[in-house]
Amino acid sequence: MSRKLLTLSLSATLMGGTAYADAPKVAVDIAPVHSLVARVMEGVGTPDLIVQPGASPHEYSLRPSEASALQDADLVFWIGPDLTPWLTDTIETLAPDAAVTALLEADGTIELEFREGALFEAHDHDDEKDHDDEEGHEDHDDHADEAHDAHDDEEAEHDEHDHGAHDPHAWLSPQNAMTWLNVIAGQLSAADPDNAGTYFANAAAGRTEIEALIGEVTATLDPVRDGQFVVFHDAYQYFEADFDFPASGAISIGDASDPSPARIAEIQGRIAEQGIDCVLAEPQFNPGLVATVLDGTQAQTGILDPLGSDLEPGPALYPQLIRNLSTALAGCM
C-alpha cells in the first residue's frame, strides 16, 4: 500500500473511531426500550441496558457494571417510576447530571389506567349500597357473601401493592413505540446535534418498520379473534387495545405479585363458565400458579414474554417481541 493510501486509511479509521467515541453515553432501563434507543442510535453508538433480559423490572438489584453505566450516562431513557419505582432514587444518586426521559410522561404517549380485579370489572360501591338498602341487609345469600369476601380480599391485595395511576407496560403498544422513536431522536439530537440527521433518519425508518409490523400482527391475530384468553399478569392491555384483542382476566395484578386465593378462584370460575381457550404464563414468574389455575380445565397453555427475555438485546428485539406475542396467542388458541 502506498504511503498516501495508508495515510488516508488511517485517517478514516481514526475519524470513525472518534465519531463513535464522541457519541453520547446512554443508559436504558428495559430491553424493549433499549431496542428502540439502539434503533435510533444505529451507526452512531450503542446504549447500555440496565435491567438484564430474564429479570423482572418490578424488582431488581443493580450489578456494579449497570451502576457504572448510570454513573457515566449523559442521557437516561426509562419507562418511569410506575414500572421501576426502585430506580427513581438510583437515577437521582448515580446520574444527577444526566438528561433523564421518562417515556410514560412523554408528549403523545397513550396512557391507560390500571384495570382492577381479576376479571377487569369495576366494582360500584354506590350500587352495592343501594342494593343493601333495598334488601335491608338481611337477604344476602351465600353466593353474595362469597363474592363480597372475594372483593374484600382483592381490595386488600390492591392496597398492599400500591402502584401509580397508569399501567406502565406502555411499550407493548406499537403506537407508543412509534411516538417514542421521535422522542428519543429529539433528546439525542439535543445532546449530540452533529448526529441529529442520523438520529431522525433512523427514527423514521424505525416507524416504517413498526407500521409494517402492525399489519403483520393484525393478519396473525385475525383468524383467532373469536378465542378467549387469560394472562399471567395484567401487563398486556396496551397490546390488547392496539389490536382490539382483549384478555378475559389476569391471574396476578399489574406488578406481578402473588395473587390471593380469592383471585385464583375468580379466574378458575371464569375459565369454567366461559370456556376460556388459553391461559398464558410468563418466563419470569412462577409457573406453578398457572398449573393451579389450569387444574381441572380444558384450557391450553402457552408463554407470553413482555420483555423479550430470550432475544438478543439490540435494534431487532422490539419488532420480534411484538411479533412473538401475536404468534404465541395465535398458537395457544
Stockholm file with secondary structure:
# STOCKHOLM 1.0

chainA/1-333         MSRKLLTLSLSATLMGGTAYADAPKVAVDIAPVHSLVARVMEGVGTPDLIVQPGASPHEYSLRPSEASALQDADLVFWIGPDLTPWLTDTIETLAPDAAVTALLEADGTIELEFREGALFEAHDHDDEKDHDDEEGHEDHDDHADEAHDAHDDEEAEHDEHDHGAHDPHAWLSPQNAMTWLNVIAGQLSAADPDNAGTYFANAAAGRTEIEALIGEVTATLDPVRDGQFVVFHDAYQYFEADFDFPASGAISIGDASDPSPARIAEIQGRIAEQGIDCVLAEPQFNPGLVATVLDGTQAQTGILDPLGSDLEPGPALYPQLIRNLSTALAGCM
#=GR chainA/1-333 SS CCHHHHHHHHHHHHHHHHHHHTSCCEEESSHHHHHHHHHHHTTTCCCEESSCTTSCTTSCCCCHHHHHHHHHCSEEEECCTTTCTHHHHHHHHHCTTSEEEEGGGSTTCCCCBCCCSTTCCCCCHHHHHHHHHHHTTCCCCHHHHHHHHHHHHHHHHHHHTCCCSBCSCGGGCHHHHHHHHHHHHHHHHHHCGGGHHHHHHHHHHHHHHHHHHHHHHHHHHGGGTTCCEEEEESCCHHHHHHHTCCCSEEEECTTCCCCCHHHHHHHHHHHHHHTCCEEEECTTSCHHHHHHHHTTCCCEEEECCTTCTTSCSSTTHHHHHHHHHHHHHHHHC
#=GC SS_cons         CCHHHHHHHHHHHHHHHHHHHTSCCEEESSHHHHHHHHHHHTTTCCCEESSCTTSCTTSCCCCHHHHHHHHHCSEEEECCTTTCTHHHHHHHHHCTTSEEEEGGGSTTCCCCBCCCSTTCCCCCHHHHHHHHHHHTTCCCCHHHHHHHHHHHHHHHHHHHTCCCSBCSCGGGCHHHHHHHHHHHHHHHHHHCGGGHHHHHHHHHHHHHHHHHHHHHHHHHHGGGTTCCEEEEESCCHHHHHHHTCCCSEEEECTTCCCCCHHHHHHHHHHHHHHTCCEEEECTTSCHHHHHHHHTTCCCEEEECCTTCTTSCSSTTHHHHHHHHHHHHHHHHC
//
